[in-house]
Amino acid sequence: MTQSTRGTRGMAVAPHALASQSALAVLREGGNALEAMISAAATIAVAYPHMNGIGGDSFWLIHAPRRAPRGIDACGAAARAASIEWYAARGIMEAIPHRGAVAANTVAGTVSGWALAHSLSRKWGGRLPLKRLLADAIHYAGHGIAVTASQAVNTEAKRVELESQPGFRATFMPGGAAPAAASVFKQPRMAATLGRLARAGLDDFYRGRIAKAIARDLASVGSPLVLDDLKRHRAKLVAPLVLEHPLGTLYNMPPPTQGLVSLLILGMLDALEVGMTGPASADYVHLTVEATKQAFAIRDRYLTDPRYMTVQAQDLLAPSRIRELAAKVDRARAAPWGAGSMPADTVWMGVMDGAGRAVSMIQSIYHEFGSGVVLDETGINWQNRGCSFALDRSALNGLRPGCKPFHTLNPALALFRGGRTMIYGTMGGDGQPQTQAAVFTRIAVFGMDPQSAVAAPRWLLGRTWGRASDTLKLESRFPAGVLSALGTHGHEIEILADYDEAMGHAGAIVRHPDGVLEGGADPRSDGCVAAY
């Protein structure tokens, strides 16, 4: 698709078309943006199981006209039993493994985010019951989905490290092999779990019959999580971080996410007058990459569970701090670059309704298929977000019982001068703030429409899901002169295929002052924009 999708009464974008369509169906029935997002979130948890699921975490940005934006932090904390000593007693001294029960060490917060969003939807006049919002997901889990090429390829690529994990082979490799693209894939236990949540309420995940089943299965495989950890968990409303930009006010999530990084990059690009370049030029890519390096240095110095931070994240967005960082950027030479963060996979989705209410949301299990542990009674694939903790007391993200892990997840929102609203985001570890910068600047600074901005050639410095190298990766669609100039600047370049999935699955929706909605979905994904 080369043209943006347009509508006036409601719009949804997701990296799987079934999720966009679930959201649109809810909007057509009179549901609001929050209700539509819950439906999309449930559907994509079933339809894109290698990317996300109810065994993971989520973060939401929510906006209604004339109201201050708010965020939902649905991030689970480390188990109370999870300590450096707990790992040492099991012979794990250097780093938490990425797979297995010892990586399944944080509470899954996603369902609590749905619950808080459902409660908030009532304040927007919401009336649809959970049974309706989860209906599509329950059907797809029980009757099956058509396997995407992404699921098939990633199952095969990760089978060596995953097929020995409890429950993985039986769940995700029916017949002992990765499911073929376009084959039917069923998850009957997930259908039963979602059905129970629809009947008993989402709190059952943490304090009911499902919680008890989860705790039994986690104990049986050797996870440190127990029922009391689930009972302690609740999603919470938070104030987003704010960047005052010449074009408007930009919002992103506070720690433990890297929302600060995304805003810092955009602040620096404004200070560097990136609008004087072009949306596919070497100077544009170079300045954004160099701003990214400066922002990542701030991330790696300060960002962790906010209870343990030494500075206020909002203070790091002061104009004077941003100008200082921008001044460090060399316009002609690439700065040295070391290792980035761990690769990650995720889904970003956006919904706007006819009243102009907007939801920007990310849902994740961290690595492809998370820990790889699938719980026997419920069919839940548990995340491995806690493998990002360091087994070093002096480390910024050192493991502490009950501590929240650092998250790459950061959904974005922009309120422009003149009345436009934009929600945007992507999946992909280190790639998230970089792709957000590309999407924002291409739409807001260079005037591209959302579909063109999302589909345009992208770059990525460092690691993302499926790619662990720290090179500057560029799609081959960039002109040869751009690639040559970036090499001259000193970047270590790696060329990827056209529309390479490693660049992430981005999306954006813009609402214009006259109520027209305009959206773009990533051709690198299985998604679409659905509107009416």
GITA-V589393 format. One record per pair of residues at least 24 apart in sequence whose ideal C-beta (glycine too) atoms are under 7 Angstrom apart, sorted by the first residue. I is the first residue (numbers start at 1). J is the second residue. Records with the same first field share a line. If there is no record, write none. Layout:
BEGIN
I = J, J
END
This chain:
BEGIN
1 = 451, 523
2 = 451
3 = 451
4 = 449, 450, 451, 518, 519, 520
5 = 519, 529, 531
6 = 516, 517, 518, 531
7 = 517, 531, 532
8 = 515, 516, 517
9 = 354, 532
10 = 352, 353, 354, 531, 532
11 = 352, 509, 517, 519, 529, 531
12 = 36, 40, 350, 351, 530
13 = 349, 350, 507, 509, 519, 521, 527, 529
14 = 40, 44, 347, 349, 527
15 = 48, 347, 505, 522, 525, 526, 527
16 = 44, 47, 48, 526, 527
17 = 526, 527, 528
18 = 43, 47, 140
19 = 43, 44, 47, 349
20 = 527, 528, 529, 530
21 = 530
22 = 136
23 = 351, 530
24 = 530, 532
26 = 128, 133
27 = 353
28 = 532
29 = 128
31 = 126, 128
32 = 121, 124, 125, 126, 353, 357
33 = 351, 352, 353, 357, 358, 359
34 = 62, 117, 120, 121, 124, 126, 359
35 = 121, 126, 128, 133
36 = 351, 353
37 = 117, 349, 351, 359, 361
38 = 114, 117, 118, 133
39 = 133, 136
40 = 349, 351
41 = 114, 361, 363
42 = 133, 134, 137, 194
43 = 136, 137, 140
44 = 347, 349
45 = 137
46 = 137, 140, 141, 145, 187, 190
47 = 140, 145
48 = 347
49 = 151, 381
50 = 150, 151, 154, 155, 368, 369
51 = 345, 346, 347, 427
52 = 346, 347, 363, 364, 365
53 = 365, 380, 381
54 = 108, 110, 111, 380
55 = 108, 365, 370, 380, 381, 382, 383
56 = 108, 110, 363, 364, 365, 370, 383
57 = 108, 109, 110, 364, 383, 385, 407
58 = 109, 110, 113, 361, 362, 363
59 = 253, 257, 362, 409, 410, 411
60 = 113, 117, 359, 361, 411
61 = 240, 251, 253, 360, 411, 413
62 = 120, 359
63 = 357, 358, 413, 421
64 = 124, 357
65 = 356
69 = 240, 251, 413
70 = 237
71 = 238, 239, 240, 253
72 = 113, 116, 117, 235, 237
73 = 235, 236, 238
74 = 109, 110, 112, 113, 235
75 = 109, 256, 404, 407
76 = 106, 107, 108, 109, 233
77 = 106, 107, 402, 403, 404
78 = 105, 106, 386, 389, 399, 400, 401, 402, 403, 405
79 = 105, 224, 225, 226, 229, 401
80 = 228, 229, 401, 402
81 = 224, 226, 401
82 = 224, 386, 399, 401
83 = 399, 401
84 = 391, 393, 399
86 = 224
87 = 391
93 = 391
94 = 391
95 = 391
96 = 386, 387, 389, 391
97 = 387
98 = 367, 384, 387
99 = 161, 162, 165, 371, 372, 384
100 = 165, 371, 372, 373
101 = 166, 221, 222, 223, 373
102 = 222
103 = 371, 384, 386, 387
104 = 218, 223, 225, 371, 373, 382, 384
105 = 223, 224, 225, 386
106 = 383, 385, 386, 405
107 = 225, 229, 230, 233
108 = 382, 383
109 = 233, 235
110 = 363
111 = 197, 202, 205
112 = 206, 233, 234, 235
113 = 235
114 = 202
115 = 202, 203, 235
116 = 235
124 = 357
130 = 198, 202
131 = 198
134 = 194, 197, 198
137 = 194
138 = 191, 194, 195, 198
141 = 187, 190, 191, 194
142 = 186, 188, 191
143 = 186
144 = 184, 185, 186
145 = 185
146 = 182, 184
147 = 179, 180, 181, 182, 183, 185
148 = 181, 526
149 = 181
150 = 501, 526
151 = 179
152 = 178, 179, 180, 181
154 = 368
155 = 179
158 = 368, 369
162 = 369, 372
165 = 372, 373
166 = 221, 373, 374
167 = 373, 374, 375, 376
168 = 372, 374
171 = 374, 379
172 = 369
187 = 379
189 = 378, 379
190 = 379
193 = 378, 379, 380
206 = 230, 231, 233
207 = 231
210 = 378
213 = 377, 378
214 = 375, 378, 380
216 = 377
217 = 375, 376, 377
218 = 375
221 = 373
241 = 313, 314, 317
242 = 314
243 = 267, 317
245 = 270
246 = 270
247 = 416, 417, 444
248 = 414, 415, 416, 417
249 = 415
250 = 414
251 = 413
252 = 410, 412
253 = 410, 411
254 = 306, 313
255 = 303, 304, 306, 309, 313
256 = 304, 305, 306, 404, 405, 406, 407
257 = 407, 409, 410
258 = 299, 303, 407, 408, 410, 433
259 = 410
260 = 299, 303, 313, 316
261 = 295, 296, 299, 433
262 = 410, 412, 433, 436
263 = 317
264 = 295, 298, 317, 322, 325
265 = 291, 292, 295, 433, 437
266 = 437, 440
267 = 317, 322
268 = 294, 322, 325, 326, 329
269 = 437, 441
271 = 322, 323, 326
272 = 326, 329
274 = 441, 445
275 = 445
279 = 442, 446, 448, 456
280 = 456, 457, 478, 482
281 = 482
282 = 482, 485, 486
285 = 459, 482, 486
286 = 486, 489
287 = 329
288 = 434, 437
289 = 459, 461, 472, 491
290 = 329, 330, 334, 335
291 = 329
292 = 433, 434, 461
293 = 335, 337
294 = 325, 328, 329
295 = 433
296 = 340
303 = 406
304 = 396, 397, 406
305 = 403, 404
332 = 489
333 = 489, 490
334 = 489, 490, 491
337 = 461, 470
339 = 470
340 = 430, 462, 463, 470
341 = 408, 429, 430, 463
342 = 388, 429, 463
343 = 367, 429, 463, 464, 465, 466, 467, 468
344 = 408, 428, 429, 465
345 = 427, 465
346 = 409, 427, 428
347 = 427
348 = 411, 425, 426, 427, 507
350 = 423, 425, 507, 509
352 = 423, 509, 511, 517
356 = 421, 511
358 = 413, 421, 423
360 = 411, 412, 413, 423, 425
361 = 411
362 = 409, 411, 425
364 = 409
368 = 465
408 = 432
412 = 436
414 = 440, 444
416 = 444
418 = 513
419 = 513
420 = 510, 511, 512, 513
421 = 511
422 = 508, 509, 510
423 = 508, 509
424 = 507, 508
425 = 507
426 = 504, 505, 506
427 = 504, 505
428 = 464, 465, 504
429 = 463, 464, 465
430 = 461, 462, 463, 464
431 = 460, 464, 503, 504
434 = 460, 461
435 = 504, 506
439 = 506, 508
443 = 508, 510
449 = 518
450 = 508, 509, 510, 518, 519, 520
451 = 520
453 = 508, 520
454 = 506, 507, 508, 520, 521, 522
455 = 523
458 = 503
460 = 503
464 = 502, 504
466 = 502
467 = 502
469 = 494
473 = 502
475 = 500, 503
499 = 523, 524
500 = 524
END
